[in-house]
Amino acid sequence: ILNVEQSPQSLHVQEGDSTNFTCSFPSSNFYALHWYRWETAKSPEALFVMTLNGDEKKKGRISATLNTKEGYSYLYIKGSQPEDSATYLCAPVSGGYNKLIFGAGTRLAVHP
Amino acid sequence: AAGVIQSPRHLIKEKRETATLKCYPIPRHDTVYWYQQGPGQDPQFLISFYEKMQSDKGSIPDRFSAQQFSDYHSELNMSSLELGDSALYFCASSHRMTPGADTQYFGPGTRLTVL
């Protein structure tokens, strides 16, 4: 069973602020890391799938980095907007299986 | 673009009844996953199917069964429902290219309430 930790649990920022949060996971038997964005009353939206140590991915104002040796990934949001308000979930995958083991998520609230 | 379809969106059942949840994957997706999210909890993986065969199993109770049909849609059958089964049930689908690194696309979920 993977132990996935996300920090902080929640975050309140002002519109225009840049922010980042962390996903920690066991580095042994690592295969891939998925990031999802989950808005209330909607289904999780895939952001990134990362597999290689040192991977950096970007989608608009959102980017992510991956360190598989030490077992963490950072998600960055540049110039936060109110529509970025959501819960951001990470889910590492081990051993080539496809099942996602979700962390508790970071709840981001962006205030105008 | 077509998304994952789940039906029904809401379901209310009594204890000890049965329920069937349906999932229609994105066209050309061959893998389906089921997740359960209880109140205040993270989504928990239940079971997955690839090309109509069970590919992985998580914390799915013995009272639950699932299958994937020839048209790739999947059904989750839940019997002897308990109050604790009340949850949001998500289905996700993917096209298998790199197991473990395939993007899973989630449906809107079925909210099951057991009274």
Interface residues (C-beta under 8 A of the other chain):
Chain A: Y31 A32 H34 Y36 K42 S43 P44 E45 A46 V49 T51 L89 V93 S94 G95 G96 Y97 N98 K99 L100 I101 F102 G103 A104 G105
Chain B: V4 T31 Y33 Y35 D42 P43 Q44 F45 S48 S55 D56 G58 F90 S94 T98 P99 G100 A101 D102 T103 Q104 Y105 F106 G107 P108 G109
